[in-house]
Amino acid sequence: MTPEATRAVIALSVIAGFLALVTIVLIGFVDISNPEIAKLVGLIVGYFTAMLNPIIMRYFNERPT
């Protein structure tokens, strides 16, 4: 597997993990009525969002590289 393909697999895995996390929270498997759990979920979602920013800029940019 080439390094570029490996990077793409890692990028898609992070994106899929983010979407799975958000789906689990929105479906209701996580009780976000508890303030501590809601803060933790917000922290984790924020962390994953920060991780997604460079991935999206690298792989889904309009400009050719």
Number of C-alpha atoms within 10 A of each C-alpha: 5 7 8 9 10 11 13 15 12 13 19 16 12 17 18 12 13 19 14 12 16 14 12 12 16 12 8 9 9 14 12 16 8 9 10 10 13 15 12 12 18 13 12 15 17 12 12 17 14 11 15 17 10 12 18 13 11 14 13 10 10 8 7 5 6
